[in-house]
């Protein structure tokens, strides 16, 4: 039952959530909008990989979720630092 | 019993994830969109990881799932704070319906320093505090 719910309810709904954040990634008027959309996509990706590990009973897949959570934080921080460094260089002329 | 709990956690996590997805499309500016990704998506991710930790038989993997959930809960506010500060210093406008902008004028012109209140509003200390 758990794997049926995961396959037929949870994974399609999470895919719809990823598609919605892709809409924001395409539309997003500013650069931080796109960074926020990518952050949401990786957070949902952690959930998708976890549910996939649950549905197909592959515990090795769960390592991917852990690593994705770690890399997602680093990517977001790197984007924010990149934007702020750009501001600093720009304001110094 | 545990099976129903796992199903409930999975459905709750899915609900919050979809709410975050709807919110990031519907919210009017970047700061409100960030509240979707940092609150709803983190809660949804935590629910899914808790469901996995309950369902998987191996204790080591369950502990790793709890550690991942704790990591996500710890780092999501930090990441949202950094993106928000970068967006504010980049000059991304607030939604016209926002009630107030308490950071207005609090950054030095280069954006290097943050004061607790705008330079124009800094008042001398209260007379009763003087020795």
Interface residues (C-beta under 8 A of the other chain):
Chain A: X1 X2 X5 X6 X9 X10 X13 X14 X16 X17 X18 X19 X20 X21 X23 X24 X30 X31 X32 X33 X35 X36 X37 X39 X40 X43 X44 X46 X47 X50 X51 X53 X54 X59 X62 X65 X66 X69 X70 X73 X76 X77 X79 X80 X81 X83 X84 X87 X88 X91 X92
Chain B: X3 X6 X7 X10 X11 X13 X14 X17 X18 X20 X21 X22 X24 X25 X30 X33 X34 X36 X37 X41 X42 X44 X45 X48 X49 X51 X52 X55 X56 X58 X61 X64 X65 X67 X68 X71 X72 X75 X76 X78 X79 X82 X83 X84 X85 X86 X87 X89 X90 X92 X109 X110 X111 X112
